Amino acid sequence: FDKPFTRIISLYGAHTENLFSLGLEEQIIGVSTSEDYPAAALNRPAFNARDGVEKFLAAKPDLILVRPMHMRAYAGLWNALARHGVTVVSLQPESIEAMFGYWRTLGALTGRQIKAEDMIENFRDGVRRAEDRLATIPVEERPGVFFESIHRKSATFSLGSMPLFVLEKAGGINVAADARPRHGTNIAGYGLERLLNKGSKIDVYLAQRGTMNDVTVKDIVGSPAASRIKAVLTRNVFLVDEHLVSRPTLRLIEGIDTVFQLLHP
């Protein structure tokens, strides 16, 4: 492209949130049907990949931002839009370092490169503050944590993922460090048997809660043999908004602060 895109439809909440962080309120002409943050995003026209070519073209976008899962599932739609001169870009970072590159890409696409660098520096400042706070807590006083990703599968997160980055900076010891990723995602299968075998080491049980894992504390403590998990017996089972720990946005810093308060009340 030879100039910044100025009429953008974002079909992923993290893209939308980051575009707002880049100061692109006026350039966002459409968002997904599942938006919830920031509040201003709710005032934008809503789009869905099932809407069809005509609705998208009527809005006259020059850029549509999607995720890889959408790119694969609706390839025909994106190809049709591309034939009409609309650029479609698929992005979804899976690690913190990849997140910085992702922010820089959004900055390049929109002419906000300097603002993207500001976002990166602000994030690093937040991480440094978290590390300084954590330095006051001896390693032996940091709790063992199982961080649930999908309850029905007794799944956790893979090493290098954003939720485990949040957990580390919040001062938790991941008791499922032996988990392995599933299908190249940040989800790592663990299984109930392995989870229960680690039960005595789990001081705190965390679960992300949201669309991906619609779970309650009651679901967790009522699971088969949950009484073998130390955190269940001591009532240290907590839910964390998945948007604060799994989305590649500046709110990961808020996620670190939130988890820190749960682990070190």
N, C-alpha and C positions, 0 to 999 in steps of 0.2 A: 504494500500500500504506500501511497505517496503523500498522504495527509492523515491527520487523526480522524477517527470515526466519531461522528457526532449524533447519530440517531441509533441508539443501542437498545436491543431487547435482551434481557438477561433471564435465562430459564433455570437458574440455580441460585438458591438463596445466598450462598457464599459469594458468588460473583456480584450479586446485587449489593450486598453489604460492603464489599470492597470498593465497588464503584462509588458508593456514597462516601466512603472514607477518602477516596481520591478527589472528592469535591465535584462529582459529575451529576449532581441532581438534575440539571437541565437537560443533560444528554440522554438520560434514561427515559425511553418512551414506552417501555413495556417490561413487565416482570412475569414470573411464573405464578401459577394459581395457588401456590403453597407458601407465599411470602409471609413473614411475621416480624421482620426486623430489617432496618429501622422502621418506625411508624410511618414515615413519609413514603415508604415503598408501597404501602397499602393503597395509596391514592393513584397509583399508576395503572393503566389498563393491564388486564391479566391475559396471559397467553398460555396455550398448552400445545404440545407437539401434535396432538390429535386435531387441532383446529383446522388444519389444511393450509394450502399455499395462499389462497385468496386473502384470508384474514391477515396473514403476515405482510403480504405485499401492500394491502390497503394502508398499513401503518407507515409504509415507506422507510423501513430501517436500512441502515447501511452495514450494520454489524449485529449478528446474533451470537450470544455466548451460551454454550451448552456444556454438558459433561460427557465423558466418553460413553457412558451407558446410553445416553440419549442419542449420541452420534451413531452408535451401532443399531439401536432399535428403530430409528426413523431415517435411515440413510436416504431413502427416496425423497423425503421432504426436503432435506438439506441440499440434495443435488438439484432439485427443482428450483429452490430459492437461489442457488448459486448461478443457475442458468439465467436468472433474472438480475444478476449483478449484485446479489446480497452476499456479503462475506459471512461465513459461519466458522467459528473457532471453538474447539473443544479443549477444555482445560480442567484439571483436577489434581493438585499436588497431593502426595501421600506422606510427605515428611516436612520437617521444618525448613531444611535447606531448600527443598523443592518449592516451598511456599514463597520464599524470597524471590526465586526466579519467576514464579507465577505472578507475584505483585509487580515485578518489573515488566513482565509481558503486558499486563493490563495497562501499566503506565505508558508503555510504548504505543499500544494500540490507540490510546486516547490522548496522547500528547501530554501526559502527566508524569513524566519520568522523575522529575525532582520530587514531586509529592510521593511517589512510590518509594524513593530512597528515604524520605522522612518517615514513612510508615515502618520501614525496616529498622531504622534507628530507634524509633519510639518503642518498637517491639523489643529490641535488644536492651534498651534501658529498663523496660519492665522486667525482663528476665534477670538482669543484673540486680535489680532491687529484690527479686525473689531469692536469688542466690545469697545475697547479703543477709537477708532474714533467716534463711535456712542455716547459715554458718553458725548461728547461735544455738542450734539444736544438735547435740551429739548424735552420731550415727546410731549408737545403741539405743537411743530413745525414739527412733523413727519407726513407725508401725509397719508391720507386714500387711500388704493390701492385695486383695484380688479385685481386679477391675473388670467387671462384666460388660461385654458388648452386646451379646444376644442371649437372653435368659433361657429360651427354650432349647438352646444348643449347648448350654453351659460354656459359652465361648468367651474369650477375652480378646486382647489386642496383640498384634505382632510387634516385635521389637522394632524400634525406630518410628513407630506411629505417633501421631500427635497426642492421643490420649495418654500414652505412656510417658511422653515428654512432659505433659502437664503433671502427671503423678510424680515424676522424678523431681521436678522443680518445686513441687508442693511438699516434698519431704516424705514420700512414701516408698517403701521397699516392695517391689513387684514380686510376689510369691510365685507367679506363673511365668518366670523368665524362660522356662523351657518350652513355652508354647511356640508353635510353628504356624506361619501364615497360611491362609487358605486361598488357593487360586490367585495368588499374587496380590491379594488385598491386604488391608490393615486389620482384618479379622483373623483371629487365630483360634482354631478349634481346641478345646481342652477336655471336655467330657466330665460327667458327674463323678466318676470314680476317681480320676486324678484330682479333681477339686476337693473331694472329701478326704483324700489322702494328705492334702495340705491343710486340712481344716484347723489343726492346732496352731498353725503359723499365721492364720488370717486374723489379725487384730481388727482390721476394718474391711468391710465388704462394700465396695462402690459399684454402682451400676449406672451407665449412661441411660438417660430416659428421653424418649422422643419417638419420632416416626419409626426409626430403625429398631427400637427396643421399648415397646409400650408395656412397661412393667411397673409393679408397685412393690413397696417394702413387704406387704403381706404375701405377695407372690413368692418373694425370695425366702422369707422365713418359713413359709409353708411348703417349701420344696422337699422332696424325698430326702430323708436323713439330714436335713439342714441343721439339726441339733448337734451334729458333729463338727460344725463350723464355729470356732471360737467367737467370731464377731456376732453371730446370731445369738449366742448365749449372753453376750455382754451388751446386746442392743446397739451395736455399732454398724448398722446397715443403713446406707444412705444412697439417695438418688442424685444424680447431677445432670443438668440440662445438657443434652448431647451437643447443642450449638456452642457451648462454652468449652468443649474438650475435643470435638471432632471436626469442626469447621476451620478452614484455613483463613482466619480473620484475626484482627487485633484483639477480639474478645477472648482469645486463648489466655491472655494475661489475666482477665477476669476469672477465667476457669482455674488458673493456678491459685489465685487468691481464695476462690471459693473452696477448692479442695484442701488448701492449707488450713482453713478454718475448721473443716471437718476432721482433719487428721490431728490437728494440734489446738484443740479448743482451749 
